[in-house]
């Protein structure tokens, strides 16, 4: 009873967490008109600027507002998909290493671009983890144009196969455009991408296999990624 009364006065813990994120969402929205005025070349050049600032010691949290605004605009231009405010909130939660619960159809795949783009700026790689190879491939192929425009490479790791998103490559065996630009590559190349989509099983088994190799050049994983996002928990 007391807890219920306190929640009515101060809000639930969830309510308080949301209130902390709302100023960030407002700041991203305030920046949108300025970002919209940028040419494609100027917008793409933002990634170079962000990476330089990170290299100079700027923490990712200091770039969050600008990076999210840039990623949102890239989505609008190249996918005709603009991140809604609730999706911006989901991106913030993911970046902070927490769980953002979203129902089917609420845009988990699009939300992941925000946190993965921001964390990829460190150059350590980001893993987006899901439960089957279909989701891994479709996520990379669908969001690939946004990442590619922003200068972020995208890899895919599935059982016995690996790919790089390459807009110049065209696989005519697929009717779905989201699969057509996934170029076969080595596992090392896919893991070396800025963002790598994979299944939980493949990441786990590749990690175990890497611990049994005798030569460094046989390793498939890169160094520990900057961030890992789970598709079933967004």
ZAKOLTI-961157 format. One line per 2 residues: number of its first residue (from 0); their letters; for each residue x, z, y of C-alpha. Coordinates in steps of 0.5 Angstrom, whole numbers. Example, Ala and Ser with C-alpha at 12.3 -4.5 7.8 and 13.67 -1.06 7.14 Angstrom:
<atoms>
0) AS) 25,16,-9 ~ 27,14,-2
</atoms>
This chain:
<atoms>
0) XX) 0,0,0 ~ 6,2,5
2) XX) 9,-4,3 ~ 3,-9,4
4) XX) 2,-5,11 ~ 10,-7,13
6) XX) 9,-14,11 ~ 3,-15,15
8) XX) 7,-12,21 ~ 14,-15,20
10) XX) 13,-21,15 ~ 15,-22,8
12) XX) 22,-23,7 ~ 21,-30,6
14) XX) 17,-30,13 ~ 23,-27,16
16) XX) 28,-32,12 ~ 24,-38,15
18) XX) 24,-35,22 ~ 32,-35,22
20) XX) 32,-43,20 ~ 26,-45,25
22) XX) 31,-45,31 ~ 36,-50,27
24) XX) 30,-54,26 ~ 28,-54,33
26) XX) 35,-56,35 ~ 36,-62,30
28) XX) 29,-64,33 ~ 32,-64,40
30) XX) 38,-68,38 ~ 34,-73,35
32) XX) 32,-78,42 ~ 40,-78,43
34) XX) 41,-80,36 ~ 36,-85,36
36) XX) 39,-89,42 ~ 46,-90,38
38) XX) 48,-97,35 ~ 49,-97,28
40) XX) 56,-97,29 ~ 56,-91,34
42) XX) 52,-87,28 ~ 56,-89,23
44) XX) 62,-87,27 ~ 60,-80,27
46) XX) 62,-79,20 ~ 69,-80,22
48) XX) 68,-75,28 ~ 65,-70,24
50) XX) 71,-71,18 ~ 76,-70,24
52) XX) 73,-64,27 ~ 73,-61,20
54) XX) 80,-62,19 ~ 82,-59,25
56) XX) 78,-53,23 ~ 71,-53,25
58) XX) 67,-49,20 ~ 61,-54,17
60) XX) 56,-49,20 ~ 58,-51,27
62) XX) 57,-59,25 ~ 50,-57,21
64) XX) 45,-59,27 ~ 49,-66,29
66) XX) 50,-68,22 ~ 43,-67,20
68) XX) 41,-70,26 ~ 45,-76,24
70) XX) 43,-76,16 ~ 36,-76,18
72) XX) 37,-82,23 ~ 40,-86,17
74) XX) 35,-84,13 ~ 30,-87,18
76) XX) 34,-93,19 ~ 36,-95,12
78) XX) 30,-92,8 ~ 24,-92,13
80) XX) 24,-85,11 ~ 25,-79,16
82) XX) 26,-72,14 ~ 20,-68,16
84) XX) 21,-61,19 ~ 20,-57,12
86) XX) 25,-62,9 ~ 30,-60,14
88) XX) 29,-53,12 ~ 30,-54,5
90) XX) 37,-58,7 ~ 39,-51,11
92) XX) 37,-47,5 ~ 41,-52,0
94) XX) 47,-52,4 ~ 47,-44,4
96) XX) 47,-44,-3 ~ 40,-41,-4
98) XX) 34,-44,-8 ~ 29,-48,-4
100) XX) 23,-49,-9 ~ 19,-56,-8
102) XX) 14,-59,-12 ~ 14,-66,-15
104) XX) 13,-71,-9 ~ 15,-66,-3
106) XX) 22,-70,-3 ~ 27,-66,-6
108) XX) 31,-73,-7 ~ 31,-74,0
110) XX) 32,-67,2 ~ 39,-67,-2
112) XX) 42,-72,2 ~ 42,-67,8
114) XX) 46,-61,5 ~ 51,-66,1
116) XX) 52,-70,7 ~ 55,-64,11
118) XX) 59,-61,5 ~ 62,-68,3
120) XX) 65,-68,10 ~ 70,-63,7
122) XX) 73,-69,2 ~ 72,-64,-4
124) XX) 66,-68,-7 ~ 59,-65,-8
126) XX) 56,-65,-15 ~ 48,-66,-15
128) XX) 46,-64,-22 ~ 39,-66,-25
130) XX) 37,-66,-33 ~ 37,-73,-35
132) XX) 40,-79,-34 ~ 34,-83,-31
134) XX) 34,-78,-25 ~ 41,-78,-24
136) XX) 41,-86,-23 ~ 35,-86,-19
138) XX) 37,-81,-14 ~ 44,-85,-13
140) XX) 41,-92,-13 ~ 35,-90,-8
142) XX) 39,-85,-3 ~ 45,-90,-4
144) XX) 44,-94,2 ~ 44,-88,7
146) XX) 51,-85,4 ~ 54,-92,4
148) XX) 52,-93,11 ~ 55,-86,13
150) XX) 61,-88,10 ~ 60,-83,4
152) XX) 62,-86,-3 ~ 57,-84,-9
154) XX) 58,-84,-16 ~ 54,-83,-23
156) XX) 56,-79,-29 ~ 51,-80,-35
158) XX) 52,-80,-43 ~ 58,-85,-44
160) XX) 57,-89,-38 ~ 59,-88,-30
162) XX) 58,-92,-24 ~ 59,-93,-17
164) XX) 54,-95,-12 ~ 56,-101,-9
166) XX) 51,-105,-5 ~ 56,-112,-6
168) XX) 54,-111,-13 ~ 48,-114,-16
170) XX) 45,-112,-23 ~ 40,-117,-25
172) XX) 38,-114,-31 ~ 34,-109,-27
174) XX) 27,-110,-24 ~ 28,-104,-20
176) XX) 32,-104,-14 ~ 34,-97,-14
178) XX) 38,-99,-20 ~ 41,-106,-18
180) XX) 47,-103,-14 ~ 50,-98,-19
182) XX) 57,-102,-21 ~ 60,-99,-28
184) XX) 67,-95,-27 ~ 71,-90,-30
186) XX) 69,-83,-30 ~ 75,-81,-26
188) XX) 73,-86,-20 ~ 65,-83,-21
190) XX) 68,-76,-20 ~ 73,-78,-15
192) XX) 67,-80,-10 ~ 64,-76,-4
194) XX) 58,-75,-8 ~ 57,-75,-15
196) XX) 50,-75,-19 ~ 50,-72,-26
198) XX) 46,-69,-31 ~ 48,-61,-33
200) XX) 50,-63,-40 ~ 55,-68,-38
202) XX) 58,-64,-33 ~ 59,-58,-38
204) XX) 62,-63,-43 ~ 67,-66,-39
206) XX) 69,-59,-36 ~ 70,-57,-43
208) XX) 74,-64,-45 ~ 78,-63,-39
210) XX) 81,-56,-42 ~ 83,-60,-48
212) XX) 87,-66,-45 ~ 95,-66,-45
214) XX) 96,-70,-39 ~ 94,-69,-32
216) XX) 92,-77,-32 ~ 87,-75,-37
218) XX) 83,-71,-33 ~ 76,-73,-31
220) XX) 74,-68,-26 ~ 77,-67,-19
222) XX) 78,-61,-16 ~ 73,-56,-16
224) XX) 67,-59,-11 ~ 65,-57,-5
226) XX) 58,-56,-7 ~ 53,-57,-13
228) XX) 46,-58,-12 ~ 41,-57,-18
230) XX) 35,-62,-18 ~ 31,-58,-22
232) XX) 31,-52,-17 ~ 31,-56,-10
</atoms>
